[in-house]
């Protein structure tokens, strides 16, 4: 695969390389969209020039979502969605830092379930 700065390249294994960053199918990511502004926590399915496909929830719903799952209450499930590339402002891999666990780690600690 040639290194084309600023361009996304999709490999046959559904990996995406963009400016040296690689996303894989099944990665837990945080996506920021615009028009309207949304912040999402999701599991990546694919990225291509048309857009991003992922199973996701609104990040603002995260705490209530975890609490509802633990309490056995009715709750929204992650939905499969396609977001056109013109709406995508940023996608970041959900990773822990020294001081803060990842959203996926927080979900697992709170619910006993794995996100993904």
N, CA and C atoms as an extended XYZ file, in Angstrom:
348
Properties=species:S:1:pos:R:3:atomname:S:1:resname:S:1:resid:I:1 pbc="F F F"
N         0.844       -1.157        0.000 N   UNK     1
C         0.000        0.000        0.000 CA  UNK     1
C         0.901        1.236        0.000 C   UNK     1
N         0.701        2.133       -0.908 N   UNK     2
C         1.508        3.350       -0.986 CA  UNK     2
C         1.139        4.286        0.152 C   UNK     2
N         2.097        5.094        0.589 N   UNK     3
C         1.838        6.062        1.644 CA  UNK     3
C         1.404        7.368        0.996 C   UNK     3
N         0.121        7.642        0.991 N   UNK     4
C        -0.440        8.868        0.425 CA  UNK     4
C        -0.915        9.744        1.561 C   UNK     4
N        -0.123       10.720        1.961 N   UNK     5
C        -0.460       11.595        3.091 CA  UNK     5
C        -1.817       12.238        2.877 C   UNK     5
N        -2.638       12.195        3.928 N   UNK     6
C        -3.938       12.843        3.880 CA  UNK     6
C        -5.028       12.021        3.230 C   UNK     6
N        -4.704       10.838        2.723 N   UNK     7
C        -5.713       10.000        2.079 CA  UNK     7
C        -5.920        8.748        2.912 C   UNK     7
N        -7.136        8.254        2.952 N   UNK     8
C        -7.418        7.012        3.649 CA  UNK     8
C        -7.311        5.871        2.657 C   UNK     8
N        -6.681        4.806        3.081 N   UNK     9
C        -6.544        3.633        2.252 CA  UNK     9
C        -7.176        2.465        2.981 C   UNK     9
N        -7.984        1.691        2.297 N   UNK    10
C        -8.661        0.559        2.906 CA  UNK    10
C        -7.982       -0.708        2.416 C   UNK    10
N        -7.515       -1.522        3.351 N   UNK    11
C        -6.847       -2.760        2.969 CA  UNK    11
C        -7.889       -3.858        2.809 C   UNK    11
N        -7.523       -4.971        2.184 N   UNK    12
C        -8.469       -6.073        2.023 CA  UNK    12
C        -8.949       -6.668        3.336 C   UNK    12
N        -8.239       -6.445        4.442 N   UNK    13
C        -8.639       -6.991        5.736 CA  UNK    13
C        -9.448       -5.998        6.556 C   UNK    13
N        -9.948       -4.961        5.943 N   UNK    14
C       -10.768       -3.946        6.598 CA  UNK    14
C        -9.989       -3.059        7.553 C   UNK    14
N        -8.673       -3.038        7.460 N   UNK    15
C        -7.894       -2.089        8.240 CA  UNK    15
C        -7.854       -0.783        7.475 C   UNK    15
N        -7.767        0.300        8.195 N   UNK    16
C        -7.713        1.607        7.565 CA  UNK    16
C        -6.451        2.305        8.037 C   UNK    16
N        -5.705        2.830        7.089 N   UNK    17
C        -4.506        3.575        7.423 CA  UNK    17
C        -4.725        5.002        6.971 C   UNK    17
N        -4.630        5.940        7.886 N   UNK    18
C        -4.797        7.351        7.572 CA  UNK    18
C        -3.706        8.124        8.283 C   UNK    18
N        -2.778        8.670        7.518 N   UNK    19
C        -1.667        9.429        8.092 CA  UNK    19
C        -0.937        8.617        9.163 C   UNK    19
N        -0.748        7.336        8.921 N   UNK    20
C         0.010        6.502        9.841 CA  UNK    20
C        -0.805        5.855       10.938 C   UNK    20
N        -2.075        6.193       11.099 N   UNK    21
C        -2.900        5.588       12.139 CA  UNK    21
C        -3.710        4.454       11.524 C   UNK    21
N        -3.786        3.346       12.226 N   UNK    22
C        -4.486        2.174       11.719 CA  UNK    22
C        -5.679        1.858       12.614 C   UNK    22
N        -6.839        1.725       12.019 N   UNK    23
C        -8.032        1.289       12.723 CA  UNK    23
C        -8.404       -0.079       12.167 C   UNK    23
N        -8.820       -0.978       13.057 N   UNK    24
C        -9.235       -2.303       12.637 CA  UNK    24
C       -10.705       -2.517       12.931 C   UNK    24
N       -11.321       -3.347       12.140 N   UNK    25
C       -12.698       -3.728       12.377 CA  UNK    25
C       -12.790       -4.294       13.791 C   UNK    25
N       -13.760       -3.832       14.570 N   UNK    26
C       -13.934       -4.279       15.947 CA  UNK    26
C       -13.289       -3.385       16.985 C   UNK    26
N       -12.494       -2.384       16.555 N   UNK    27
C       -11.906       -1.435       17.501 CA  UNK    27
C       -13.004       -0.612       18.170 C   UNK    27
N       -12.853       -0.355       19.466 N   UNK    28
C       -13.753        0.554       20.167 CA  UNK    28
C       -13.214        1.961       19.918 C   UNK    28
N       -14.092        2.839       19.429 N   UNK    29
C       -13.675        4.187       19.052 CA  UNK    29
C       -14.637        5.230       19.613 C   UNK    29
N       -14.150        6.452       19.660 N   UNK    30
C       -14.980        7.610       19.975 CA  UNK    30
C       -14.997        8.469       18.727 C   UNK    30
N       -16.183        8.752       18.229 N   UNK    31
C       -16.336        9.553       17.017 CA  UNK    31
C       -17.017       10.869       17.358 C   UNK    31
N       -16.492       11.937       16.788 N   UNK    32
C       -17.100       13.264       16.928 CA  UNK    32
C       -17.603       13.651       15.551 C   UNK    32
N       -18.902       13.939       15.477 N   UNK    33
C       -19.556       14.311       14.220 CA  UNK    33
C       -20.046       15.751       14.306 C   UNK    33
N       -20.305       16.349       13.162 N   UNK    34
C       -20.876       17.696       13.143 CA  UNK    34
C       -22.099       17.723       12.236 C   UNK    34
N       -22.892       18.753       12.386 N   UNK    35
C       -24.090       19.044       11.570 CA  UNK    35
C       -25.123       17.930       11.592 C   UNK    35
N       -25.698       17.593       12.719 N   UNK    36
C       -25.564       18.150       14.062 CA  UNK    36
C       -24.387       17.526       14.809 C   UNK    36
N       -23.940       18.231       15.840 N   UNK    37
C       -22.796       17.763       16.632 CA  UNK    37
C       -23.221       16.564       17.469 C   UNK    37
N       -22.452       15.493       17.368 N   UNK    38
C       -22.686       14.279       18.143 CA  UNK    38
C       -21.346       13.714       18.572 C   UNK    38
N       -21.327       13.120       19.764 N   UNK    39
C       -20.165       12.374       20.233 CA  UNK    39
C       -20.646       10.956       20.500 C   UNK    39
N       -19.977        9.992       19.896 N   UNK    40
C       -20.425        8.611       19.942 CA  UNK    40
C       -19.350        7.687       20.485 C   UNK    40
N       -19.775        6.674       21.209 N   UNK    41
C       -18.915        5.573       21.594 CA  UNK    41
C       -19.377        4.389       20.774 C   UNK    41
N       -18.445        3.737       20.097 N   UNK    42
C       -18.887        2.655       19.244 CA  UNK    42
C       -17.831        1.626       18.927 C   UNK    42
N       -18.302        0.594       18.244 N   UNK    43
C       -17.445       -0.480       17.753 CA  UNK    43
C       -17.394       -0.340       16.247 C   UNK    43
N       -16.210       -0.117       15.732 N   UNK    44
C       -16.005        0.161       14.316 CA  UNK    44
C       -16.263       -1.068       13.457 C   UNK    44
N       -17.015       -0.869       12.393 N   UNK    45
C       -17.194       -1.924       11.399 CA  UNK    45
C       -16.300       -1.636       10.202 C   UNK    45
N       -16.432       -0.417        9.634 N   UNK    46
C       -15.597       -0.077        8.477 CA  UNK    46
C       -15.492        1.434        8.310 C   UNK    46
N       -14.416        1.824        7.640 N   UNK    47
C       -14.220        3.203        7.200 CA  UNK    47
C       -13.865        3.119        5.726 C   UNK    47
N       -14.553        3.914        4.922 N   UNK    48
C       -14.190        4.017        3.508 CA  UNK    48
C       -14.428        5.456        3.072 C   UNK    48
N       -14.094        5.805        1.852 N   UNK    49
C       -14.251        7.204        1.434 CA  UNK    49
C       -15.673        7.753        1.569 C   UNK    49
N       -16.674        6.875        1.550 N   UNK    50
C       -18.063        7.327        1.678 CA  UNK    50
C       -18.424        7.649        3.123 C   UNK    50
N       -17.815        6.937        4.082 N   UNK    51
C       -18.161        7.194        5.469 CA  UNK    51
C       -17.734        6.096        6.413 C   UNK    51
N       -18.331        6.132        7.596 N   UNK    52
C       -17.980        5.233        8.691 CA  UNK    52
C       -19.214        4.421        9.066 C   UNK    52
N       -19.031        3.118        9.223 N   UNK    53
C       -20.091        2.246        9.709 CA  UNK    53
C       -19.653        1.717       11.061 C   UNK    53
N       -20.524        1.906       12.050 N   UNK    54
C       -20.195        1.461       13.398 CA  UNK    54
C       -21.462        1.199       14.202 C   UNK    54
N       -21.330        0.352       15.214 N   UNK    55
C       -22.401        0.108       16.178 CA  UNK    55
C       -22.112        1.051       17.331 C   UNK    55
N       -23.057        1.938       17.668 N   UNK    56
C       -22.705        3.005       18.608 CA  UNK    56
C       -23.882        3.475       19.456 C   UNK    56
N       -23.511        4.234       20.509 N   UNK    57
C       -24.477        4.964       21.327 CA  UNK    57
C       -23.937        6.384       21.504 C   UNK    57
N       -24.821        7.292       21.853 N   UNK    58
C       -24.410        8.659       22.167 CA  UNK    58
C       -23.592        8.627       23.454 C   UNK    58
N       -22.454        9.287       23.447 N   UNK    59
C       -21.554        9.277       24.599 CA  UNK    59
C       -22.217        9.876       25.844 C   UNK    59
N       -23.134       10.821       25.656 N   UNK    60
C       -23.841       11.422       26.782 CA  UNK    60
C       -24.765       10.450       27.500 C   UNK    60
N       -25.087        9.341       26.877 N   UNK    61
C       -25.968        8.321       27.440 CA  UNK    61
C       -25.178        7.252       28.205 C   UNK    61
N       -23.865        7.302       28.188 N   UNK    62
C       -23.019        6.232       28.708 CA  UNK    62
C       -23.320        5.877       30.163 C   UNK    62
N       -23.341        6.844       31.063 N   UNK    63
C       -23.568        6.561       32.489 CA  UNK    63
C       -24.940        5.942       32.731 C   UNK    63
N       -25.981        6.521       32.137 N   UNK    64
C       -27.331        5.972       32.288 CA  UNK    64
C       -27.430        4.571       31.688 C   UNK    64
N       -26.761        4.375       30.554 N   UNK    65
C       -26.752        3.091       29.871 CA  UNK    65
C       -26.150        2.011       30.770 C   UNK    65
N       -24.986        2.298       31.342 N   UNK    66
C       -24.338        1.343       32.244 CA  UNK    66
C       -25.222        1.044       33.454 C   UNK    66
N       -25.787        2.079       34.057 N   UNK    67
C       -26.651        1.900       35.233 CA  UNK    67
C       -27.868        1.053       34.908 C   UNK    67
N       -28.476        1.292       33.759 N   UNK    68
C       -29.657        0.522       33.350 CA  UNK    68
C       -29.319       -0.945       33.125 C   UNK    68
N       -28.173       -1.207       32.523 N   UNK    69
C       -27.760       -2.595       32.287 CA  UNK    69
C       -27.543       -3.307       33.619 C   UNK    69
N       -26.846       -2.664       34.561 N   UNK    70
C       -26.569       -3.264       35.868 CA  UNK    70
C       -27.865       -3.529       36.623 C   UNK    70
N       -28.825       -2.598       36.530 N   UNK    71
C       -30.101       -2.737       37.247 CA  UNK    71
C       -31.077       -3.669       36.537 C   UNK    71
N       -30.730       -4.132       35.356 N   UNK    72
C       -31.631       -5.005       34.607 CA  UNK    72
C       -32.830       -4.266       34.041 C   UNK    72
N       -32.702       -2.953       33.891 N   UNK    73
C       -33.790       -2.124       33.361 CA  UNK    73
C       -33.742       -2.074       31.840 C   UNK    73
N       -34.851       -1.655       31.264 N   UNK    74
C       -34.888       -1.454       29.816 CA  UNK    74
C       -33.898       -0.356       29.452 C   UNK    74
N       -33.200       -0.539       28.354 N   UNK    75
C       -32.204        0.448       27.913 CA  UNK    75
C       -32.051        0.378       26.397 C   UNK    75
N       -31.547        1.445       25.845 N   UNK    76
C       -31.266        1.461       24.420 CA  UNK    76
C       -30.073        0.564       24.142 C   UNK    76
N       -30.112       -0.139       23.049 N   UNK    77
C       -28.985       -0.953       22.610 CA  UNK    77
C       -28.132       -0.142       21.654 C   UNK    77
N       -26.889       -0.561       21.471 N   UNK    78
C       -26.067        0.043       20.431 CA  UNK    78
C       -26.714       -0.284       19.085 C   UNK    78
N       -26.765        0.695       18.203 N   UNK    79
C       -27.362        0.506       16.887 CA  UNK    79
C       -26.296        0.548       15.811 C   UNK    79
N       -26.518       -0.215       14.736 N   UNK    80
C       -25.650       -0.134       13.568 CA  UNK    80
C       -26.020        1.121       12.797 C   UNK    80
N       -25.021        1.946       12.524 N   UNK    81
C       -25.253        3.206       11.815 CA  UNK    81
C       -24.175        3.451       10.782 C   UNK    81
N       -24.545        4.194        9.755 N   UNK    82
C       -23.595        4.698        8.769 CA  UNK    82
C       -23.580        6.208        8.904 C   UNK    82
N       -22.377        6.791        8.986 N   UNK    83
C       -22.214        8.237        9.058 CA  UNK    83
C       -21.399        8.672        7.844 C   UNK    83
N       -21.963        9.544        7.015 N   UNK    84
C       -21.209        9.988        5.834 CA  UNK    84
C       -19.953       10.744        6.239 C   UNK    84
N       -18.908       10.602        5.439 N   UNK    85
C       -17.612       11.178        5.779 CA  UNK    85
C       -17.665       12.694        5.970 C   UNK    85
N       -18.577       13.389        5.277 N   UNK    86
C       -18.642       14.842        5.435 CA  UNK    86
C       -19.063       15.246        6.847 C   UNK    86
N       -19.667       14.325        7.619 N   UNK    87
C       -20.056       14.624        9.001 CA  UNK    87
C       -18.965       14.301       10.005 C   UNK    87
N       -17.978       13.508        9.614 N   UNK    88
C       -16.965       13.028       10.552 CA  UNK    88
C       -15.916       14.110       10.795 C   UNK    88
N       -15.838       14.550       12.036 N   UNK    89
C       -14.831       15.523       12.433 CA  UNK    89
C       -13.578       14.813       12.936 C   UNK    89
N       -13.794       13.760       13.762 N   UNK    90
C       -12.648       13.072       14.352 CA  UNK    90
C       -13.075       11.682       14.805 C   UNK    90
N       -12.161       10.734       14.671 N   UNK    91
C       -12.334        9.401       15.233 CA  UNK    91
C       -11.069        9.075       16.007 C   UNK    91
N       -11.246        8.647       17.250 N   UNK    92
C       -10.116        8.289       18.106 CA  UNK    92
C       -10.335        6.885       18.648 C   UNK    92
N        -9.269        6.137       18.731 N   UNK    93
C        -9.346        4.828       19.360 CA  UNK    93
C        -9.569        5.051       20.856 C   UNK    93
N       -10.461        4.282       21.455 N   UNK    94
C       -10.739        4.360       22.890 CA  UNK    94
C        -9.606        3.663       23.627 C   UNK    94
N        -8.720        4.457       24.226 N   UNK    95
C        -7.563        3.900       24.909 CA  UNK    95
C        -7.456        4.460       26.324 C   UNK    95
N        -6.937        3.641       27.219 N   UNK    96
C        -6.700        4.074       28.593 CA  UNK    96
C        -5.488        4.986       28.644 C   UNK    96
N        -5.472        5.858       29.645 N   UNK    97
C        -4.280        6.642       29.962 CA  UNK    97
C        -3.838        6.220       31.357 C   UNK    97
N        -2.746        6.793       31.837 N   UNK    98
C        -2.261        6.450       33.177 CA  UNK    98
C        -3.300        6.751       34.253 C   UNK    98
N        -4.080        7.818       34.049 N   UNK    99
C        -5.019        8.274       35.076 CA  UNK    99
C        -6.468        7.862       34.842 C   UNK    99
N        -6.816        7.465       33.624 N   UNK   100
C        -8.212        7.231       33.291 CA  UNK   100
C        -8.371        5.979       32.441 C   UNK   100
N        -9.227        5.044       32.886 N   UNK   101
C        -9.459        3.856       32.066 CA  UNK   101
C       -10.262        4.209       30.812 C   UNK   101
N       -10.125        3.397       29.787 N   UNK   102
C       -10.885        3.606       28.551 CA  UNK   102
C       -12.377        3.454       28.846 C   UNK   102
N       -13.205        3.920       27.936 N   UNK   103
C       -14.657        3.775       28.090 CA  UNK   103
C       -15.023        2.285       28.093 C   UNK   103
N       -14.354        1.495       27.261 N   UNK   104
C       -14.614        0.050       27.221 CA  UNK   104
C       -14.256       -0.593       28.554 C   UNK   104
N       -13.134       -0.183       29.165 N   UNK   105
C       -12.746       -0.716       30.471 CA  UNK   105
C       -13.738       -0.292       31.551 C   UNK   105
N       -14.210        0.959       31.481 N   UNK   106
C       -15.209        1.427       32.443 CA  UNK   106
C       -16.506        0.635       32.295 C   UNK   106
N       -16.915        0.384       31.061 N   UNK   107
C       -18.127       -0.386       30.795 CA  UNK   107
C       -17.998       -1.790       31.392 C   UNK   107
N       -16.865       -2.437       31.153 N   UNK   108
C       -16.658       -3.791       31.663 CA  UNK   108
C       -16.640       -3.821       33.197 C   UNK   108
N       -15.986       -2.833       33.809 N   UNK   109
C       -15.928       -2.769       35.277 CA  UNK   109
C       -17.314       -2.557       35.878 C   UNK   109
N       -18.130       -1.752       35.232 N   UNK   110
C       -19.459       -1.446       35.768 CA  UNK   110
C       -20.470       -2.549       35.529 C   UNK   110
N       -20.414       -3.193       34.358 N   UNK   111
C       -21.469       -4.130       33.953 CA  UNK   111
C       -21.057       -5.595       33.985 C   UNK   111
N       -19.748       -5.850       33.987 N   UNK   112
C       -19.280       -7.228       33.900 CA  UNK   112
C       -19.349       -7.772       32.482 C   UNK   112
N       -19.681       -6.924       31.516 N   UNK   113
C       -19.778       -7.325       30.109 CA  UNK   113
C       -18.661       -6.658       29.310 C   UNK   113
N       -18.336       -7.274       28.195 N   UNK   114
C       -17.345       -6.663       27.294 CA  UNK   114
C       -18.069       -5.829       26.239 C   UNK   114
N       -17.497       -4.710       25.922 N   UNK   115
C       -18.022       -3.844       24.858 CA  UNK   115
C       -17.364       -4.292       23.569 C   UNK   115
N       -18.176       -4.631       22.599 N   UNK   116
C       -17.573       -5.034       21.327 CA  UNK   116
C       -18.087       -6.264       20.773 C   UNK   116
